[in-house]
Amino acid sequence: MLAALNQRVRVHRGCNPFDLSSLKWVISGVAALPAGVGSEFAHHSGAQVVEGYGQPEASPVTHAGPVDGSNQLGTIGLPLSNTECCIIELNDPNKDLSAGEVGELLIRAPQVMLGYWKNE
């Protein structure tokens, strides 16, 4: 959506029919946001663009970039309130990993569903 809005603003350059000045923050989700797309939209709108992260089992998100200006595009951001998470070793679920290591993200939060119907 942000890429499409960027394109529309470029097409109408000089006679921009869109007033985006009311936007303060935009949270992007579903897929990774290319840094250029987020930066361009922030330039056009004046809004701060951050990324969010969620899963189909967590409605709607579990993590989002901070809106205090310290967000880093290309990351999933920080856990939302009451959201616990850790990264574990793929082959050893009892081993927590340190920052920068690759593993599996585990999340426990009120917005995460308890199980699937008839298949807990």
Backbone as JSON Lines, residues from 0, in Angstrom:
{"i":0,"aa":"M","n":[0.82,-1.19,0.0],"ca":[0.0,0.0,0.0],"c":[0.87,1.26,0.0]}
{"i":1,"aa":"L","n":[1.94,1.24,0.79],"ca":[2.82,2.42,0.84],"c":[3.51,2.62,-0.51]}
{"i":2,"aa":"A","n":[3.91,1.54,-1.16],"ca":[4.53,1.66,-2.48],"c":[3.55,2.26,-3.48]}
{"i":3,"aa":"A","n":[2.28,1.83,-3.43],"ca":[1.27,2.37,-4.34],"c":[1.02,3.85,-4.05]}
{"i":4,"aa":"L","n":[0.96,4.23,-2.78],"ca":[0.77,5.64,-2.44],"c":[1.96,6.48,-2.89]}
{"i":5,"aa":"N","n":[3.18,5.93,-2.72],"ca":[4.37,6.65,-3.2],"c":[4.26,6.9,-4.7]}
{"i":6,"aa":"Q","n":[3.85,5.88,-5.45],"ca":[3.72,6.0,-6.89],"c":[2.69,7.07,-7.27]}
{"i":7,"aa":"R","n":[1.56,7.09,-6.57],"ca":[0.52,8.09,-6.87],"c":[1.04,9.5,-6.6]}
{"i":8,"aa":"V","n":[1.77,9.67,-5.52],"ca":[2.31,11.0,-5.21],"c":[3.31,11.4,-6.29]}
{"i":9,"aa":"R","n":[4.15,10.45,-6.76],"ca":[5.11,10.76,-7.82],"c":[4.41,11.16,-9.12]}
{"i":10,"aa":"V","n":[3.34,10.46,-9.47],"ca":[2.59,10.75,-10.69],"c":[1.99,12.15,-10.63]}
{"i":11,"aa":"H","n":[1.53,12.56,-9.46],"ca":[0.87,13.85,-9.29],"c":[1.81,14.91,-8.7]}
{"i":12,"aa":"R","n":[3.11,14.74,-8.9],"ca":[4.07,15.68,-8.34],"c":[3.75,17.11,-8.77]}
{"i":13,"aa":"G","n":[3.76,18.0,-7.85],"ca":[3.48,19.39,-8.14],"c":[2.01,19.75,-7.95]}
{"i":14,"aa":"C","n":[1.14,18.75,-8.08],"ca":[-0.29,19.0,-7.87],"c":[-0.84,17.86,-7.02]}
{"i":15,"aa":"N","n":[-0.16,17.61,-5.93],"ca":[-0.48,16.47,-5.07],"c":[-1.92,16.55,-4.54]}
{"i":16,"aa":"P","n":[-2.78,15.6,-4.96],"ca":[-4.17,15.62,-4.5],"c":[-4.35,15.01,-3.12]}
{"i":17,"aa":"F","n":[-3.26,14.55,-2.53],"ca":[-3.35,13.86,-1.25],"c":[-2.82,14.74,-0.13]}
{"i":18,"aa":"D","n":[-3.62,14.91,0.9],"ca":[-3.16,15.62,2.08],"c":[-2.88,14.56,3.14]}
{"i":19,"aa":"L","n":[-1.62,14.24,3.32],"ca":[-1.21,13.21,4.27],"c":[-0.7,13.82,5.57]}
{"i":20,"aa":"S","n":[-0.88,15.11,5.74],"ca":[-0.3,15.81,6.88],"c":[-0.9,15.39,8.23]}
{"i":21,"aa":"S","n":[-2.06,14.77,8.23],"ca":[-2.66,14.34,9.5],"c":[-2.02,13.07,10.05]}
{"i":22,"aa":"L","n":[-1.24,12.38,9.22],"ca":[-0.59,11.14,9.68],"c":[0.58,11.46,10.59]}
{"i":23,"aa":"K","n":[0.65,10.79,11.73],"ca":[1.79,10.93,12.63],"c":[2.68,9.7,12.55]}
{"i":24,"aa":"W","n":[2.04,8.53,12.56],"ca":[2.76,7.26,12.52],"c":[2.05,6.33,11.55]}
{"i":25,"aa":"V","n":[2.83,5.49,10.9],"ca":[2.29,4.45,10.04],"c":[2.99,3.16,10.42]}
{"i":26,"aa":"I","n":[2.2,2.13,10.75],"ca":[2.78,0.82,11.05],"c":[2.52,-0.08,9.86]}
{"i":27,"aa":"S","n":[3.58,-0.62,9.31],"ca":[3.5,-1.52,8.17],"c":[3.64,-2.95,8.66]}
{"i":28,"aa":"G","n":[2.89,-3.85,8.06],"ca":[2.98,-5.25,8.47],"c":[2.71,-6.19,7.31]}
{"i":29,"aa":"V","n":[2.55,-7.44,7.61],"ca":[2.28,-8.55,6.69],"c":[3.56,-9.02,6.01]}
{"i":30,"aa":"A","n":[4.37,-8.13,5.48],"ca":[5.62,-8.51,4.82],"c":[6.68,-7.48,5.19]}
{"i":31,"aa":"A","n":[7.92,-7.86,4.99],"ca":[9.02,-6.93,5.26],"c":[8.84,-5.68,4.39]}
{"i":32,"aa":"L","n":[9.12,-4.53,4.96],"ca":[8.98,-3.27,4.25],"c":[10.34,-2.85,3.69]}
{"i":33,"aa":"P","n":[10.45,-2.75,2.36],"ca":[11.73,-2.26,1.81],"c":[12.03,-0.87,2.37]}
{"i":34,"aa":"A","n":[13.27,-0.67,2.8],"ca":[13.64,0.59,3.45],"c":[13.35,1.79,2.57]}
{"i":35,"aa":"G","n":[13.58,1.67,1.27],"ca":[13.33,2.8,0.37],"c":[11.87,3.19,0.32]}
{"i":36,"aa":"V","n":[10.98,2.21,0.39],"ca":[9.54,2.48,0.35],"c":[9.12,3.23,1.61]}
{"i":37,"aa":"G","n":[9.57,2.76,2.76],"ca":[9.23,3.41,4.02],"c":[9.79,4.82,4.1]}
{"i":38,"aa":"S","n":[11.04,4.99,3.68],"ca":[11.67,6.31,3.73],"c":[10.97,7.29,2.79]}
{"i":39,"aa":"E","n":[10.62,6.81,1.59],"ca":[9.94,7.69,0.64],"c":[8.58,8.12,1.16]}
{"i":40,"aa":"F","n":[7.83,7.17,1.75],"ca":[6.52,7.53,2.27],"c":[6.65,8.52,3.43]}
{"i":41,"aa":"A","n":[7.63,8.31,4.28],"ca":[7.87,9.25,5.38],"c":[8.16,10.64,4.83]}
{"i":42,"aa":"H","n":[8.92,10.7,3.75],"ca":[9.23,11.99,3.13],"c":[7.97,12.66,2.59]}
{"i":43,"aa":"H","n":[7.12,11.9,1.88],"ca":[5.9,12.46,1.3],"c":[4.89,12.89,2.36]}
{"i":44,"aa":"S","n":[4.81,12.13,3.45],"ca":[3.73,12.35,4.42],"c":[4.15,13.1,5.66]}
{"i":45,"aa":"G","n":[5.43,13.04,6.01],"ca":[5.88,13.6,7.27],"c":[5.64,12.65,8.44]}
{"i":46,"aa":"A","n":[5.06,11.48,8.17],"ca":[4.77,10.5,9.21],"c":[6.0,9.65,9.49]}
{"i":47,"aa":"Q","n":[6.08,9.14,10.68],"ca":[7.12,8.19,11.02],"c":[6.62,6.8,10.64]}
{"i":48,"aa":"V","n":[7.41,6.07,9.86],"ca":[7.03,4.74,9.4],"c":[7.79,3.71,10.22]}
{"i":49,"aa":"V","n":[7.05,2.77,10.82],"ca":[7.66,1.69,11.58],"c":[7.07,0.37,11.08]}
{"i":50,"aa":"E","n":[7.79,-0.7,11.33],"ca":[7.32,-2.02,10.94],"c":[6.7,-2.74,12.13]}
{"i":51,"aa":"G","n":[5.71,-3.55,11.84],"ca":[5.09,-4.39,12.85],"c":[5.31,-5.85,12.48]}
{"i":52,"aa":"Y","n":[5.18,-6.72,13.45],"ca":[5.34,-8.15,13.22],"c":[4.22,-8.88,13.94]}
{"i":53,"aa":"G","n":[3.66,-9.84,13.26],"ca":[2.63,-10.67,13.86],"c":[2.57,-11.99,13.14]}
{"i":54,"aa":"Q","n":[1.64,-12.8,13.53],"ca":[1.43,-14.11,12.94],"c":[-0.07,-14.29,12.8]}
{"i":55,"aa":"P","n":[-0.5,-15.22,11.95],"ca":[-1.94,-15.49,11.86],"c":[-2.54,-15.85,13.22]}
{"i":56,"aa":"E","n":[-1.74,-16.46,14.09],"ca":[-2.23,-16.87,15.4],"c":[-2.21,-15.75,16.43]}
{"i":57,"aa":"A","n":[-1.71,-14.59,16.06],"ca":[-1.64,-13.44,16.97],"c":[-2.32,-12.26,16.31]}
{"i":58,"aa":"S","n":[-3.37,-11.8,16.9],"ca":[-4.13,-10.73,16.26],"c":[-3.99,-9.43,17.03]}
{"i":59,"aa":"P","n":[-3.56,-8.36,16.42],"ca":[-3.01,-8.3,15.08],"c":[-1.5,-8.42,15.05]}
{"i":60,"aa":"V","n":[-0.78,-7.85,16.02],"ca":[0.68,-7.89,16.01],"c":[1.21,-8.23,17.4]}
{"i":61,"aa":"T","n":[2.46,-8.64,17.44],"ca":[3.13,-8.89,18.71],"c":[4.29,-7.92,18.94]}
{"i":62,"aa":"H","n":[4.82,-7.38,17.86],"ca":[5.96,-6.47,17.94],"c":[5.72,-5.29,17.0]}
{"i":63,"aa":"A","n":[6.3,-4.15,17.33],"ca":[6.26,-2.99,16.44],"c":[7.44,-2.09,16.77]}
{"i":64,"aa":"G","n":[7.88,-1.38,15.76],"ca":[8.96,-0.43,15.97],"c":[8.52,0.68,16.9]}
{"i":65,"aa":"P","n":[9.41,1.18,17.72],"ca":[9.04,2.28,18.61],"c":[8.74,3.54,17.8]}
{"i":66,"aa":"V","n":[7.81,4.34,18.28],"ca":[7.44,5.57,17.56],"c":[8.11,6.81,18.17]}
{"i":67,"aa":"D","n":[9.19,6.59,18.91],"ca":[9.9,7.71,19.52],"c":[11.08,8.18,18.67]}
{"i":68,"aa":"G","n":[11.16,7.65,17.42],"ca":[12.24,8.05,16.53],"c":[13.44,7.1,16.55]}
{"i":69,"aa":"S","n":[13.42,6.1,17.42],"ca":[14.56,5.19,17.51],"c":[14.36,3.89,16.73]}
{"i":70,"aa":"N","n":[13.27,3.81,15.96],"ca":[13.01,2.58,15.22],"c":[14.08,2.35,14.15]}
{"i":71,"aa":"Q","n":[14.27,1.1,13.79],"ca":[15.2,0.73,12.74],"c":[14.43,-0.05,11.68]}
{"i":72,"aa":"L","n":[14.29,0.53,10.49],"ca":[13.61,-0.18,9.42],"c":[14.35,-1.47,9.12]}
{"i":73,"aa":"G","n":[13.6,-2.51,8.81],"ca":[14.2,-3.82,8.55],"c":[14.22,-4.72,9.78]}
{"i":74,"aa":"T","n":[13.65,-4.24,10.9],"ca":[13.56,-5.06,12.11],"c":[12.09,-5.19,12.51]}
{"i":75,"aa":"I","n":[11.79,-6.18,13.36],"ca":[10.4,-6.37,13.77],"c":[10.03,-5.46,14.93]}
{"i":76,"aa":"G","n":[10.98,-4.76,15.49],"ca":[10.68,-3.83,16.57],"c":[10.73,-4.49,17.94]}
{"i":77,"aa":"L","n":[9.98,-3.93,18.85],"ca":[9.97,-4.36,20.25],"c":[8.65,-5.06,20.58]}
{"i":78,"aa":"P","n":[8.66,-5.95,21.57],"ca":[7.39,-6.59,21.97],"c":[6.41,-5.55,22.51]}
{"i":79,"aa":"L","n":[5.13,-5.74,22.18],"ca":[4.09,-4.87,22.73],"c":[3.9,-5.17,24.21]}
{"i":80,"aa":"S","n":[3.15,-4.35,24.9],"ca":[2.88,-4.55,26.33],"c":[2.33,-5.94,26.58]}
{"i":81,"aa":"N","n":[2.72,-6.54,27.67],"ca":[2.28,-7.88,28.09],"c":[2.66,-8.97,27.1]}
{"i":82,"aa":"T","n":[3.65,-8.72,26.28],"ca":[4.12,-9.72,25.32],"c":[5.5,-10.19,25.75]}
{"i":83,"aa":"E","n":[5.62,-11.48,25.94],"ca":[6.91,-12.08,26.3],"c":[7.45,-12.81,25.08]}
{"i":84,"aa":"C","n":[8.76,-12.73,24.87],"ca":[9.35,-13.45,23.74],"c":[10.78,-13.84,24.07]}
{"i":85,"aa":"C","n":[11.22,-14.85,23.35],"ca":[12.62,-15.26,23.44],"c":[12.98,-15.97,22.13]}
{"i":86,"aa":"I","n":[14.25,-16.09,21.89],"ca":[14.73,-16.82,20.72],"c":[15.46,-18.04,21.23]}
{"i":87,"aa":"I","n":[15.05,-19.2,20.69],"ca":[15.64,-20.47,21.15],"c":[16.38,-21.15,20.01]}
{"i":88,"aa":"E","n":[17.24,-22.07,20.39],"ca":[17.97,-22.92,19.44],"c":[16.97,-23.82,18.73]}
{"i":89,"aa":"L","n":[17.06,-23.92,17.42],"ca":[16.12,-24.74,16.65],"c":[16.14,-26.2,17.08]}
{"i":90,"aa":"N","n":[17.32,-26.73,17.37],"ca":[17.45,-28.15,17.73],"c":[17.39,-28.4,19.22]}
{"i":91,"aa":"D","n":[17.35,-27.35,20.02],"ca":[17.3,-27.49,21.47],"c":[16.39,-26.41,22.05]}
{"i":92,"aa":"P","n":[15.08,-26.69,22.15],"ca":[14.13,-25.67,22.59],"c":[14.35,-25.18,24.03]}
{"i":93,"aa":"N","n":[15.24,-25.82,24.77],"ca":[15.53,-25.39,26.13],"c":[16.7,-24.41,26.19]}
{"i":94,"aa":"K","n":[17.3,-24.13,25.03],"ca":[18.47,-23.25,25.0],"c":[18.09,-21.89,24.42]}
{"i":95,"aa":"D","n":[18.11,-20.86,25.29],"ca":[17.89,-19.48,24.83],"c":[19.14,-18.99,24.1]}
{"i":96,"aa":"L","n":[18.92,-18.21,23.07],"ca":[20.04,-17.67,22.3],"c":[20.27,-16.2,22.67]}
{"i":97,"aa":"S","n":[21.45,-15.73,22.38],"ca":[21.83,-14.34,22.66],"c":[21.46,-13.45,21.48]}
{"i":98,"aa":"A","n":[21.51,-12.15,21.69],"ca":[21.24,-11.19,20.64],"c":[22.14,-11.45,19.44]}
{"i":99,"aa":"G","n":[21.57,-11.39,18.25],"ca":[22.34,-11.58,17.03],"c":[22.39,-13.01,16.53]}
{"i":100,"aa":"E","n":[21.98,-13.97,17.36],"ca":[21.99,-15.37,16.94],"c":[20.67,-15.71,16.24]}
{"i":101,"aa":"V","n":[20.73,-16.66,15.32],"ca":[19.56,-17.06,14.55],"c":[18.92,-18.28,15.2]}
{"i":102,"aa":"G","n":[17.6,-18.21,15.4],"ca":[16.88,-19.32,16.0],"c":[15.4,-19.17,15.75]}
{"i":103,"aa":"E","n":[14.6,-19.74,16.63],"ca":[13.15,-19.67,16.52],"c":[12.6,-18.71,17.56]}
{"i":104,"aa":"L","n":[11.69,-17.85,17.13],"ca":[11.08,-16.86,18.0],"c":[9.87,-17.49,18.69]}
{"i":105,"aa":"L","n":[9.87,-17.46,20.01],"ca":[8.72,-17.93,20.79],"c":[8.03,-16.71,21.39]}
{"i":106,"aa":"I","n":[6.7,-16.71,21.34],"ca":[5.93,-15.56,21.82],"c":[4.8,-16.05,22.71]}
{"i":107,"aa":"R","n":[4.64,-15.37,23.86],"ca":[3.49,-15.61,24.74],"c":[2.88,-14.25,25.05]}
{"i":108,"aa":"A","n":[1.57,-14.13,24.74],"ca":[0.91,-12.85,24.93],"c":[-0.6,-13.03,24.9]}
{"i":109,"aa":"P","n":[-1.33,-12.07,25.44],"ca":[-2.8,-12.17,25.43],"c":[-3.38,-12.24,24.03]}
{"i":110,"aa":"Q","n":[-2.71,-11.66,23.04],"ca":[-3.25,-11.65,21.69],"c":[-2.91,-12.91,20.89]}
{"i":111,"aa":"V","n":[-2.19,-13.84,21.49],"ca":[-1.86,-15.1,20.81],"c":[-2.91,-16.14,21.18]}
{"i":112,"aa":"M","n":[-3.46,-16.8,20.16],"ca":[-4.53,-17.76,20.42],"c":[-4.0,-18.97,21.19]}
{"i":113,"aa":"L","n":[-4.89,-19.64,21.9],"ca":[-4.51,-20.76,22.75],"c":[-4.32,-22.06,21.98]}
{"i":114,"aa":"G","n":[-4.96,-22.21,20.85],"ca":[-4.84,-23.42,20.06],"c":[-5.81,-23.4,18.91]}
{"i":115,"aa":"Y","n":[-5.74,-24.43,18.09],"ca":[-6.65,-24.56,16.96],"c":[-7.87,-25.39,17.35]}
{"i":116,"aa":"W","n":[-8.99,-25.1,16.75],"ca":[-10.23,-25.8,17.04],"c":[-10.06,-27.29,16.76]}
{"i":117,"aa":"K","n":[-10.31,-28.1,17.77],"ca":[-10.2,-29.56,17.7],"c":[-8.78,-30.04,17.39]}
{"i":118,"aa":"N","n":[-7.79,-29.18,17.61],"ca":[-6.39,-29.56,17.37],"c":[-5.5,-28.67,18.24]}
{"i":119,"aa":"E","n":[-5.55,-28.91,19.54],"ca":[-4.76,-28.05,20.44],"c":[-3.28,-28.32,20.28]}
